[in-house]
């Protein structure tokens, strides 16, 4: 093989590597803290509701609230997608719980699965990428998957968590 024949593949490899650009993550990716106020539904009486979000580059997310212990529930898990410049849509779910019947509860049965909640949220990111506003819809479902009472709508304001 001549040196020209060796140089051509090497040149092509360098050119291909130069064309590959590292994609910047969406500005939403990262950790956020939000204050929410429900306008109606089961959460409307709560005046200090906060959510913590972690948005991953692959389009998944996790949410936890300052009320996850009342009653005890796990964090919510879901997905997000970009819908326009600085605009995003989220859908995330969590499992709800209810105390076991009193005799079983007193014997340690604790809190049992009672259904799930589904949040659908739209986000508008601030121009500086350090804050967002949101509008949310909450739907409740019982243990059999049927709609349950308590759903509602909320508005939120969030700030990025950072150093």
RAMO-V833239 format. One record per residue. N is the residue number from 1. RES is the residue in one small letter. SS is DSSP state (@ for helix, = for strand, . for the rest). PHI is phi in degrees with one decimal (none if undefined). Layout:
<<N;RES;SS;PHI> <N;RES;SS;PHI>>
This chain:
<<1;x;.;none> <2;x;.;-80.5> <3;x;@;-67.0> <4;x;@;-68.1> <5;x;@;-67.6> <6;x;@;-74.8> <7;x;@;-70.3> <8;x;@;-63.1> <9;x;@;-61.0> <10;x;@;-65.0> <11;x;@;-64.9> <12;x;@;-62.9> <13;x;@;-63.7> <14;x;@;-65.1> <15;x;@;-64.0> <16;x;@;-64.4> <17;x;@;-63.6> <18;x;@;-68.0> <19;x;@;-78.2> <20;x;.;-75.9> <21;x;.;-111.7> <22;x;.;-73.3> <23;x;.;-72.3> <24;x;.;-74.9> <25;x;.;-67.2> <26;x;.;-59.3> <27;x;.;-59.9> <28;x;.;-72.8> <29;x;.;-58.0> <30;x;=;135.3> <31;x;=;-109.0> <32;x;=;-138.6> <33;x;=;-126.8> <34;x;=;-123.3> <35;x;=;-103.6> <36;x;=;-122.7> <37;x;=;-133.3> <38;x;=;-75.6> <39;x;.;-88.2> <40;x;.;-161.6> <41;x;.;89.0> <42;x;.;-62.5> <43;x;.;-94.0> <44;x;.;-62.5> <45;x;.;-77.0> <46;x;.;-80.7> <47;x;.;-104.0> <48;x;.;-126.5> <49;x;=;-71.8> <50;x;=;-129.9> <51;x;=;-117.3> <52;x;=;-110.1> <53;x;=;-118.8> <54;x;=;-128.9> <55;x;=;-100.8> <56;x;.;-95.5> <57;x;.;-60.3> <58;x;.;-79.5> <59;x;.;96.9> <60;x;=;-106.3> <61;x;=;-153.5> <62;x;=;-130.8> <63;x;=;-133.8> <64;x;=;-140.8> <65;x;=;-119.3> <66;x;.;-73.4> <67;x;.;-111.4> <68;x;.;-61.5> <69;x;=;-95.5> <70;x;.;-137.1> <71;x;.;-70.7> <72;x;=;-64.0> <73;x;.;-141.4> <74;x;.;-77.3> <75;x;.;-61.1> <76;x;=;-96.6> <77;x;=;-127.2> <78;x;=;-170.1> <79;x;=;-131.9> <80;x;=;-140.4> <81;x;=;-149.6> <82;x;=;-80.6> <83;x;=;-116.2> <84;x;=;178.4> <85;x;.;-59.4> <86;x;.;68.1> <87;x;=;-123.4> <88;x;=;-140.9> <89;x;=;-124.3> <90;x;=;-122.4> <91;x;=;-141.2> <92;x;=;-143.8> <93;x;=;-134.6> <94;x;=;-140.2> <95;x;=;-93.0> <96;x;=;-92.6> <97;x;=;-133.5> <98;x;=;-142.9> <99;x;=;-67.1> <100;x;.;-63.9> <101;x;.;-54.0> <102;x;@;-50.8> <103;x;@;-60.9> <104;x;@;-69.6> <105;x;@;-60.6> <106;x;@;-65.9> <107;x;.;-91.9> <108;x;.;103.8> <109;x;.;-66.3> <110;x;.;68.3> <111;x;=;-97.2> <112;x;=;-112.8> <113;x;=;-58.9> <114;x;=;-131.1> <115;x;=;151.4> <116;x;=;-153.5> <117;x;=;-118.9> <118;x;=;-126.0> <119;x;=;-107.9> <120;x;=;-121.0> <121;x;=;-134.8> <122;x;=;-112.1> <123;x;=;-124.4> <124;x;=;-120.1> <125;x;=;-78.3> <126;x;.;-67.0> <127;x;.;-58.6> <128;x;.;-82.7> <129;x;.;73.0> <130;x;.;-106.4> <131;x;=;-153.3> <132;x;=;-149.1> <133;x;=;-113.0> <134;x;=;-147.7> <135;x;=;-126.8> <136;x;=;-131.5> <137;x;=;-122.6> <138;x;=;-115.3> <139;x;=;-125.2> <140;x;=;-107.8> <141;x;=;-133.0> <142;x;=;-80.6> <143;x;.;-64.1> <144;x;.;-96.0> <145;x;.;91.2> <146;x;.;-84.0> <147;x;=;-55.4> <148;x;=;-123.7> <149;x;=;-67.4> <150;x;=;117.4> <151;x;=;-60.4> <152;x;=;-176.2> <153;x;=;-125.7> <154;x;=;-147.3> <155;x;=;-118.6> <156;x;=;-138.8> <157;x;=;-137.9> <158;x;=;-129.6> <159;x;=;-128.0> <160;x;=;-72.4> <161;x;.;-90.8> <162;x;.;-160.7> <163;x;.;-93.1>>
